[in-house]
Amino acid sequence: MSKDSFPSSAPKNCQIGSSVNLQPPPTECPGKTPIQILHEYGTKLGKIPVYVLEKEEGEAHQPTFVFNVTIGDVNCKGQGATKKAAKHQAAEEALNILQSESAINLLLVKTEDNVPEVEQNEQSNPIGILQELALQNGWRRPEYTFSKETGPPHKKEFTVTCRMESFTETGSGNSKKLAKKAAAEKMRARLRNLSGHPETRWAKPSVWLDSLRNSSGEKISVLRRSPLSVHNTDYVQKMLELAEEQGFEVTYFDIGELTVNGHYQCLVELSTAPIAVCHGTGISCSNAHNDAAHSALQYLKVVASAK
């Protein structure tokens, strides 16, 4: 695929979220289709491309398919005489957006006043370091929440909470910006202590799927011998308990597009080796998470029970 296959300018209604040290997708990969390139790039980004068939029209002997692809904040459409051709075009459009200089050249981090700020000194920038860690390891990006404000008007103290995957840390300072930075620094130190390695090499814990067959843990044993019902069960909690027992992590990724039936969609990723990803749908986001967790548990049940 050559550079000429990408238009020179990107649609203004397509954009990608802020990133740190994120390299653009390659424009030339011999032997690979745009679909393959986009999937590999999405894996590095931590956001797997999701394709949705929007419509099928035309005569039976000469149909036209329209596919929508979503990757992060980028949303593009493609059309073709076959489903593959339509997905191909949608992926190509998405790659063009991701290549857009306006989307990837600036390394932006938003301050508490929603003003983009270019982070230039990584060593003194724990906020930027956490952002980069999330991108490198496929985690959800850190979330910062303003918790409280105390003290007299001339000596205010702010508290900000930082959430990253299943961890939470709080930081305080005489401005929201300093409190956010303090929370990020605490989170950075926590990850470093957990990993025992330099933070840029820290990754989610993983467990080999084959080891589940020989595990004698209580939760995995119950999963092996008990059928999974399909009604009124909190599978998200069951998955969390199993993950804690076996030492892997569970991450849910909400999909922006609804199904053709109007249901919410999500993916659940298990930090096993190899990584397992399952799909779920439901009438709400929480129902979609529960359905994805149910599918993942069914998968683990088969793996753990195999001889």
Secondary structure, 3 states (H helix, E strand, C coil): CCHHHCCCCCCCCCCCCCCCCCCCCCCCCCCCCHHHHHHHHHHHHCCCCEEEEEEEEEECCEEEEEEEEEECCEEEEEEECCHHHHHHHHHHHHHHHHHCHHHHCCCEEECCCCCEEECCCHHHCHHHHHHHHHHHHCCCCCEEEEEEEECCHHHCEEEEEEEECCEEEEEEECCHHHHHHHHHHHHHHHHHHHHCCCHHHCCCCCCEHHHHHHCCCHHHHHHHHCCCCCCCCCHHHHHHHHHHHHCCCEEEEEECCCCCCCCEEEEEEECCECCEEEEEEECCHHHHHHHHHHHHHHHHHHHHHCC
